[in-house]
Structures are given as C-alpha cells and as structure tokens.
Amino acid sequence: SFEFTDPNLQNLSAVVSRIAKQVFLPPPLEDGCANPEQEASSIANKDVHILAVDCGIKNNIIRYLVNILRVKLTLVPWDYDFSKEEFD
C-alpha cells in the first residue's frame, strides 16, 4: 500500500524559506559590461531597493534582479516583520 502525505498539513513556506535576512548588492561595474537600458536605476532615475519575502524564491530570480537589473535586494524569511524596513 502507498502512504499518502497531505502537503496541506505542513507549512511549506517555512520549509523552503531562508531562516535569516540576506542582502544582495549589485557587483561593481566593469567597462562595457553594463546595459543601461535594463538597469532599474536608469529607468527609475534612482537606486532601487527591493524587499522580497522568501516563500521559495528561485536563485535565478535573485541573480536577474541583482546582476542584470542591478538592484539592491533584501530577502527576508516568510515570517519576518518587514513593516519597519525601507524599500521601494
């Protein structure tokens, strides 16, 4: 007999979420490597800071936001109180 586990009985966000706040900063610019048309700061005319609640965010999304769009990204656990944090 096959045992069935009901995923609704477990808090899956708690399972896949980070346990501590993490901040990711864009790497330093190298000559000719930046594409200003894709950078969030070029579009918004200011540095952009995104706060993301981690409920299983994929690493490729983090890389895209930080390396391509060049935003400051703060990732917080699913149960983190971000009401006092500053972000765009």
A tleap script that builds the chain and sets N, CA, C and O, in Angstrom:
source leaprc.protein.ff14SB
mol = sequence {
  NSER PHE GLU PHE THR ASP PRO ASN LEU GLN
  ASN LEU SER ALA VAL VAL SER ARG ILE ALA
  LYS GLN VAL PHE LEU PRO PRO PRO LEU GLU
  ASP GLY CYS ALA ASN PRO GLU GLN GLU ALA
  SER SER ILE ALA ASN LYS ASP VAL HIE ILE
  LEU ALA VAL ASP CYS GLY ILE LYS ASN ASN
  ILE ILE ARG TYR LEU VAL ASN ILE LEU ARG
  VAL LYS LEU THR LEU VAL PRO TRP ASP TYR
  ASP PHE SER LYS GLU GLU PHE CASP
}
set mol.1.N position { 0.843 -1.179 0.000 }
set mol.1.CA position { 0.000 0.000 0.000 }
set mol.1.C position { 0.892 1.248 0.000 }
set mol.1.O position { 1.946 1.278 0.635 }
set mol.2.N position { 0.453 2.244 -0.709 }
set mol.2.CA position { 1.194 3.500 -0.830 }
set mol.2.C position { 0.694 4.498 0.212 }
set mol.2.O position { -0.506 4.751 0.317 }
set mol.3.N position { 1.627 5.062 0.981 }
set mol.3.CA position { 1.243 6.021 2.022 }
set mol.3.C position { 1.160 7.418 1.420 }
set mol.3.O position { 2.115 7.880 0.797 }
set mol.4.N position { 0.039 8.090 1.599 }
set mol.4.CA position { -0.182 9.432 1.081 }
set mol.4.C position { 0.080 10.457 2.182 }
set mol.4.O position { -0.452 10.341 3.286 }
set mol.5.N position { 0.900 11.459 1.875 }
set mol.5.CA position { 1.167 12.542 2.807 }
set mol.5.C position { 0.464 13.793 2.301 }
set mol.5.O position { 0.690 14.227 1.172 }
set mol.6.N position { -0.376 14.362 3.126 }
set mol.6.CA position { -1.120 15.559 2.731 }
set mol.6.C position { -0.233 16.788 2.919 }
set mol.6.O position { 0.088 17.128 4.058 }
set mol.7.N position { 0.179 17.472 1.834 }
set mol.7.CA position { 1.050 18.639 1.960 }
set mol.7.C position { 0.372 19.829 2.638 }
set mol.7.O position { 1.048 20.752 3.092 }
set mol.8.N position { -0.949 19.813 2.708 }
set mol.8.CA position { -1.671 20.900 3.355 }
set mol.8.C position { -1.531 20.887 4.875 }
set mol.8.O position { -1.903 21.850 5.546 }
set mol.9.N position { -1.000 19.808 5.406 }
set mol.9.CA position { -0.819 19.725 6.855 }
set mol.9.C position { 0.509 20.311 7.311 }
set mol.9.O position { 0.764 20.425 8.510 }
set mol.10.N position { 1.353 20.682 6.360 }
set mol.10.CA position { 2.683 21.211 6.665 }
set mol.10.C position { 2.799 22.635 6.124 }
set mol.10.O position { 2.268 22.936 5.055 }
set mol.11.N position { 3.485 23.509 6.849 }
set mol.11.CA position { 3.724 24.872 6.393 }
set mol.11.C position { 4.890 24.844 5.408 }
set mol.11.O position { 6.052 24.889 5.810 }
set mol.12.N position { 4.572 24.771 4.122 }
set mol.12.CA position { 5.612 24.625 3.105 }
set mol.12.C position { 6.458 25.882 2.965 }
set mol.12.O position { 7.632 25.792 2.607 }
set mol.13.N position { 5.891 27.049 3.238 }
set mol.13.CA position { 6.685 28.286 3.194 }
set mol.13.C position { 7.812 28.231 4.215 }
set mol.13.O position { 8.928 28.667 3.934 }
set mol.14.N position { 7.529 27.706 5.384 }
set mol.14.CA position { 8.561 27.593 6.416 }
set mol.14.C position { 9.651 26.609 6.016 }
set mol.14.O position { 10.804 26.760 6.420 }
set mol.15.N position { 9.300 25.619 5.239 }
set mol.15.CA position { 10.265 24.607 4.812 }
set mol.15.C position { 11.243 25.183 3.794 }
set mol.15.O position { 12.440 24.909 3.872 }
set mol.16.N position { 10.752 25.978 2.835 }
set mol.16.CA position { 11.590 26.447 1.731 }
set mol.16.C position { 12.184 27.830 1.957 }
set mol.16.O position { 13.051 28.253 1.192 }
set mol.17.N position { 11.745 28.539 2.978 }
set mol.17.CA position { 12.187 29.917 3.215 }
set mol.17.C position { 13.554 29.976 3.888 }
set mol.17.O position { 13.951 29.056 4.604 }
set mol.18.N position { 14.264 31.072 3.645 }
set mol.18.CA position { 15.507 31.318 4.377 }
set mol.18.C position { 15.172 31.505 5.854 }
set mol.18.O position { 14.034 31.811 6.212 }
set mol.19.N position { 16.178 31.317 6.703 }
set mol.19.CA position { 15.937 31.475 8.132 }
set mol.19.C position { 16.420 32.827 8.649 }
set mol.19.O position { 16.116 33.198 9.783 }
set mol.20.N position { 17.167 33.568 7.830 }
set mol.20.CA position { 17.677 34.873 8.246 }
set mol.20.C position { 17.618 35.845 7.069 }
set mol.20.O position { 17.596 35.441 5.907 }
set mol.21.N position { 17.595 37.111 7.393 }
set mol.21.CA position { 17.589 38.172 6.383 }
set mol.21.C position { 18.917 38.158 5.626 }
set mol.21.O position { 19.978 37.987 6.227 }
set mol.22.N position { 18.854 38.340 4.305 }
set mol.22.CA position { 20.053 38.419 3.468 }
set mol.22.C position { 19.938 39.621 2.548 }
set mol.22.O position { 18.864 39.908 2.019 }
set mol.23.N position { 21.058 40.330 2.357 }
set mol.23.CA position { 21.090 41.485 1.463 }
set mol.23.C position { 22.055 41.178 0.323 }
set mol.23.O position { 23.182 40.737 0.547 }
set mol.24.N position { 21.596 41.418 -0.900 }
set mol.24.CA position { 22.408 41.214 -2.098 }
set mol.24.C position { 22.621 42.562 -2.767 }
set mol.24.O position { 21.667 43.301 -3.011 }
set mol.25.N position { 23.881 42.879 -3.064 }
set mol.25.CA position { 24.228 44.131 -3.730 }
set mol.25.C position { 24.746 43.837 -5.127 }
set mol.25.O position { 25.390 42.810 -5.343 }
set mol.26.N position { 24.471 44.733 -6.092 }
set mol.26.CA position { 25.000 44.508 -7.437 }
set mol.26.C position { 26.520 44.515 -7.425 }
set mol.26.O position { 27.126 45.250 -6.645 }
set mol.27.N position { 27.140 43.719 -8.266 }
set mol.27.CA position { 28.605 43.709 -8.339 }
set mol.27.C position { 29.109 45.021 -8.934 }
set mol.27.O position { 28.349 45.735 -9.589 }
set mol.28.N position { 30.383 45.345 -8.713 }
set mol.28.CA position { 30.938 46.561 -9.318 }
set mol.28.C position { 30.864 46.482 -10.843 }
set mol.28.O position { 30.990 45.411 -11.436 }
set mol.29.N position { 30.659 47.635 -11.452 }
set mol.29.CA position { 30.582 47.689 -12.915 }
set mol.29.C position { 31.950 47.487 -13.535 }
set mol.29.O position { 32.950 48.021 -13.057 }
set mol.30.N position { 31.981 46.716 -14.600 }
set mol.30.CA position { 33.191 46.567 -15.396 }
set mol.30.C position { 32.959 47.324 -16.692 }
set mol.30.O position { 31.823 47.424 -17.155 }
set mol.31.N position { 34.016 47.857 -17.281 }
set mol.31.CA position { 33.887 48.631 -18.510 }
set mol.31.C position { 33.199 47.823 -19.603 }
set mol.31.O position { 33.622 46.716 -19.938 }
set mol.32.N position { 32.131 48.396 -20.153 }
set mol.32.CA position { 31.443 47.785 -21.281 }
set mol.32.C position { 30.519 46.643 -20.940 }
set mol.32.O position { 29.920 46.061 -21.844 }
set mol.33.N position { 30.377 46.292 -19.664 }
set mol.33.CA position { 29.550 45.142 -19.302 }
set mol.33.C position { 28.108 45.525 -18.986 }
set mol.33.O position { 27.217 44.677 -19.044 }
set mol.34.N position { 27.874 46.769 -18.659 }
set mol.34.CA position { 26.534 47.171 -18.243 }
set mol.34.C position { 25.650 47.453 -19.451 }
set mol.34.O position { 26.128 47.913 -20.488 }
set mol.35.N position { 24.385 47.180 -19.310 }
set mol.35.CA position { 23.388 47.539 -20.298 }
set mol.35.C position { 22.436 48.520 -19.625 }
set mol.35.O position { 21.475 48.098 -18.982 }
set mol.36.N position { 22.686 49.833 -19.761 }
set mol.36.CA position { 21.905 50.822 -19.028 }
set mol.36.C position { 20.416 50.772 -19.325 }
set mol.36.O position { 19.614 51.219 -18.504 }
set mol.37.N position { 20.027 50.242 -20.471 }
set mol.37.CA position { 18.607 50.171 -20.798 }
set mol.37.C position { 17.869 49.172 -19.919 }
set mol.37.O position { 16.651 49.264 -19.767 }
set mol.38.N position { 18.593 48.219 -19.338 }
set mol.38.CA position { 17.967 47.211 -18.484 }
set mol.38.C position { 18.073 47.544 -17.003 }
set mol.38.O position { 17.352 46.965 -16.191 }
set mol.39.N position { 18.949 48.457 -16.640 }
set mol.39.CA position { 19.155 48.742 -15.224 }
set mol.39.C position { 17.950 49.471 -14.636 }
set mol.39.O position { 17.445 50.432 -15.217 }
set mol.40.N position { 17.505 49.006 -13.491 }
set mol.40.CA position { 16.354 49.613 -12.830 }
set mol.40.C position { 16.639 51.061 -12.445 }
set mol.40.O position { 15.738 51.899 -12.481 }
set mol.41.N position { 17.883 51.363 -12.078 }
set mol.41.CA position { 18.214 52.734 -11.672 }
set mol.41.C position { 18.114 53.700 -12.849 }
set mol.41.O position { 17.801 54.875 -12.656 }
set mol.42.N position { 18.375 53.222 -14.064 }
set mol.42.CA position { 18.243 54.076 -15.244 }
set mol.42.C position { 16.779 54.378 -15.532 }
set mol.42.O position { 16.439 55.480 -15.960 }
set mol.43.N position { 15.939 53.423 -15.303 }
set mol.43.CA position { 14.510 53.597 -15.563 }
set mol.43.C position { 13.864 54.443 -14.473 }
set mol.43.O position { 13.050 55.318 -14.768 }
set mol.44.N position { 14.220 54.189 -13.211 }
set mol.44.CA position { 13.603 54.888 -12.081 }
set mol.44.C position { 14.311 56.189 -11.732 }
set mol.44.O position { 13.804 56.962 -10.919 }
set mol.45.N position { 15.466 56.447 -12.324 }
set mol.45.CA position { 16.277 57.635 -12.025 }
set mol.45.C position { 16.712 57.699 -10.565 }
set mol.45.O position { 16.878 58.786 -10.012 }
set mol.46.N position { 16.895 56.548 -9.946 }
set mol.46.CA position { 17.408 56.456 -8.576 }
set mol.46.C position { 17.829 55.016 -8.329 }
set mol.46.O position { 17.475 54.120 -9.095 }
set mol.47.N position { 18.587 54.794 -7.260 }
set mol.47.CA position { 18.922 53.424 -6.871 }
set mol.47.C position { 17.649 52.737 -6.387 }
set mol.47.O position { 16.826 53.344 -5.700 }
set mol.48.N position { 17.499 51.487 -6.745 }
set mol.48.CA position { 16.284 50.744 -6.424 }
set mol.48.C position { 16.606 49.681 -5.385 }
set mol.48.O position { 17.590 48.950 -5.505 }
set mol.49.N position { 15.756 49.608 -4.358 }
set mol.49.CA position { 15.902 48.603 -3.301 }
set mol.49.C position { 14.607 47.804 -3.238 }
set mol.49.O position { 13.536 48.349 -2.970 }
set mol.50.N position { 14.723 46.505 -3.487 }
set mol.50.CA position { 13.569 45.604 -3.453 }
set mol.50.C position { 13.678 44.718 -2.228 }
set mol.50.O position { 14.746 44.181 -1.931 }
set mol.51.N position { 12.571 44.567 -1.520 }
set mol.51.CA position { 12.486 43.612 -0.421 }
set mol.51.C position { 11.590 42.474 -0.890 }
set mol.51.O position { 10.452 42.704 -1.299 }
set mol.52.N position { 12.096 41.257 -0.832 }
set mol.52.CA position { 11.333 40.082 -1.262 }
set mol.52.C position { 11.135 39.142 -0.082 }
set mol.52.O position { 12.078 38.831 0.645 }
set mol.53.N position { 9.914 38.698 0.097 }
set mol.53.CA position { 9.601 37.710 1.127 }
set mol.53.C position { 9.839 36.336 0.513 }
set mol.53.O position { 9.216 35.975 -0.485 }
set mol.54.N position { 10.739 35.583 1.113 }
set mol.54.CA position { 11.151 34.297 0.559 }
set mol.54.C position { 10.144 33.204 0.913 }
set mol.54.O position { 10.067 32.739 2.050 }
set mol.55.N position { 9.381 32.814 -0.096 }
set mol.55.CA position { 8.477 31.662 0.042 }
set mol.55.C position { 8.890 30.596 -0.960 }
set mol.55.O position { 8.063 29.833 -1.460 }
set mol.56.N position { 10.205 30.559 -1.245 }
set mol.56.CA position { 10.738 29.606 -2.197 }
set mol.56.C position { 11.249 30.287 -3.455 }
set mol.56.O position { 11.182 29.704 -4.537 }
set mol.57.N position { 11.759 31.511 -3.338 }
set mol.57.CA position { 12.256 32.257 -4.487 }
set mol.57.C position { 13.397 31.478 -5.156 }
set mol.57.O position { 14.236 30.885 -4.477 }
set mol.58.N position { 13.416 31.486 -6.460 }
set mol.58.CA position { 14.439 30.765 -7.220 }
set mol.58.C position { 15.706 31.606 -7.306 }
set mol.58.O position { 15.637 32.832 -7.396 }
set mol.59.N position { 16.859 30.950 -7.279 }
set mol.59.CA position { 18.141 31.654 -7.343 }
set mol.59.C position { 18.311 32.447 -8.631 }
set mol.59.O position { 18.977 33.482 -8.633 }
set mol.60.N position { 17.722 31.979 -9.724 }
set mol.60.CA position { 17.832 32.698 -10.979 }
set mol.60.C position { 17.115 34.053 -10.913 }
set mol.60.O position { 17.554 35.010 -11.551 }
set mol.61.N position { 16.043 34.143 -10.166 }
set mol.61.CA position { 15.348 35.421 -9.972 }
set mol.61.C position { 16.251 36.377 -9.202 }
set mol.61.O position { 16.332 37.560 -9.534 }
set mol.62.N position { 16.926 35.875 -8.184 }
set mol.62.CA position { 17.853 36.695 -7.401 }
set mol.62.C position { 18.975 37.202 -8.301 }
set mol.62.O position { 19.301 38.389 -8.280 }
set mol.63.N position { 19.564 36.309 -9.091 }
set mol.63.CA position { 20.650 36.707 -9.997 }
set mol.63.C position { 20.191 37.754 -11.001 }
set mol.63.O position { 20.919 38.711 -11.267 }
set mol.64.N position { 19.009 37.593 -11.558 }
set mol.64.CA position { 18.497 38.547 -12.533 }
set mol.64.C position { 18.301 39.924 -11.907 }
set mol.64.O position { 18.719 40.932 -12.476 }
set mol.65.N position { 17.671 39.967 -10.746 }
set mol.65.CA position { 17.424 41.248 -10.085 }
set mol.65.C position { 18.724 41.963 -9.726 }
set mol.65.O position { 18.842 43.174 -9.912 }
set mol.66.N position { 19.691 41.219 -9.214 }
set mol.66.CA position { 20.932 41.828 -8.720 }
set mol.66.C position { 21.934 42.077 -9.846 }
set mol.66.O position { 22.512 43.162 -9.919 }
set mol.67.N position { 22.152 41.104 -10.718 }
set mol.67.CA position { 23.201 41.221 -11.723 }
set mol.67.C position { 22.762 41.912 -13.009 }
set mol.67.O position { 23.570 42.596 -13.637 }
set mol.68.N position { 21.513 41.755 -13.413 }
set mol.68.CA position { 21.042 42.339 -14.666 }
set mol.68.C position { 20.340 43.678 -14.402 }
set mol.68.O position { 20.702 44.700 -14.984 }
set mol.69.N position { 19.343 43.659 -13.528 }
set mol.69.CA position { 18.638 44.909 -13.217 }
set mol.69.C position { 19.420 45.796 -12.259 }
set mol.69.O position { 19.133 46.987 -12.130 }
set mol.70.N position { 20.419 45.208 -11.580 }
set mol.70.CA position { 21.332 45.925 -10.694 }
set mol.70.C position { 20.601 46.649 -9.559 }
set mol.70.O position { 20.838 47.830 -9.307 }
set mol.71.N position { 19.717 45.925 -8.884 }
set mol.71.CA position { 19.015 46.473 -7.731 }
set mol.71.C position { 19.629 45.920 -6.451 }
set mol.71.O position { 20.250 44.857 -6.458 }
set mol.72.N position { 19.453 46.638 -5.373 }
set mol.72.CA position { 19.776 46.101 -4.050 }
set mol.72.C position { 18.581 45.236 -3.656 }
set mol.72.O position { 17.439 45.695 -3.681 }
set mol.73.N position { 18.847 44.000 -3.299 }
set mol.73.CA position { 17.780 43.056 -2.979 }
set mol.73.C position { 17.943 42.572 -1.547 }
set mol.73.O position { 18.999 42.071 -1.161 }
set mol.74.N position { 16.889 42.727 -0.776 }
set mol.74.CA position { 16.864 42.195 0.583 }
set mol.74.C position { 15.857 41.056 0.604 }
set mol.74.O position { 14.684 41.244 0.281 }
set mol.75.N position { 16.330 39.862 0.990 }
set mol.75.CA position { 15.457 38.703 1.124 }
set mol.75.C position { 15.200 38.438 2.596 }
set mol.75.O position { 16.126 38.390 3.405 }
set mol.76.N position { 13.938 38.266 2.929 }
set mol.76.CA position { 13.582 38.015 4.323 }
set mol.76.C position { 12.783 36.718 4.403 }
set mol.76.O position { 12.132 36.326 3.435 }
set mol.77.N position { 12.834 36.051 5.560 }
set mol.77.CA position { 12.055 34.825 5.739 }
set mol.77.C position { 10.554 35.108 5.641 }
set mol.77.O position { 10.116 36.254 5.744 }
set mol.78.N position { 9.795 34.064 5.444 }
set mol.78.CA position { 8.349 34.182 5.249 }
set mol.78.C position { 7.641 34.829 6.443 }
set mol.78.O position { 6.595 35.455 6.270 }
set mol.79.N position { 8.195 34.687 7.649 }
set mol.79.CA position { 7.533 35.202 8.850 }
set mol.79.C position { 8.202 36.470 9.403 }
set mol.79.O position { 7.966 36.836 10.554 }
set mol.80.N position { 9.018 37.128 8.607 }
set mol.80.CA position { 9.772 38.314 9.025 }
set mol.80.C position { 8.856 39.536 9.035 }
set mol.80.O position { 8.069 39.725 8.107 }
set mol.81.N position { 8.950 40.364 10.070 }
set mol.81.CA position { 8.177 41.608 10.137 }
set mol.81.C position { 8.955 42.695 9.410 }
set mol.81.O position { 9.906 43.249 9.962 }
set mol.82.N position { 8.565 43.002 8.187 }
set mol.82.CA position { 9.279 43.985 7.379 }
set mol.82.C position { 8.596 45.357 7.393 }
set mol.82.O position { 8.925 46.219 6.577 }
set mol.83.N position { 7.668 45.559 8.296 }
set mol.83.CA position { 6.924 46.825 8.322 }
set mol.83.C position { 7.801 48.035 8.657 }
set mol.83.O position { 7.438 49.166 8.332 }
set mol.84.N position { 8.940 47.811 9.299 }
set mol.84.CA position { 9.832 48.932 9.644 }
set mol.84.C position { 11.015 49.042 8.678 }
set mol.84.O position { 11.863 49.919 8.848 }
set mol.85.N position { 11.086 48.174 7.675 }
set mol.85.CA position { 12.166 48.200 6.697 }
set mol.85.C position { 11.885 49.285 5.655 }
set mol.85.O position { 10.732 49.622 5.385 }
set mol.86.N position { 12.971 49.829 5.072 }
set mol.86.CA position { 12.833 50.799 3.991 }
set mol.86.C position { 13.169 50.114 2.674 }
set mol.86.O position { 14.216 49.481 2.543 }
set mol.87.N position { 12.270 50.244 1.697 }
set mol.87.CA position { 12.472 49.650 0.381 }
set mol.87.C position { 11.546 50.362 -0.604 }
set mol.87.O position { 10.648 51.107 -0.210 }
set mol.88.N position { 11.783 50.116 -1.884 }
set mol.88.CA position { 10.958 50.758 -2.925 }
set mol.88.C position { 9.743 49.904 -3.255 }
set mol.88.O position { 8.936 50.280 -4.105 }
savepdb mol mol.pdb
quit
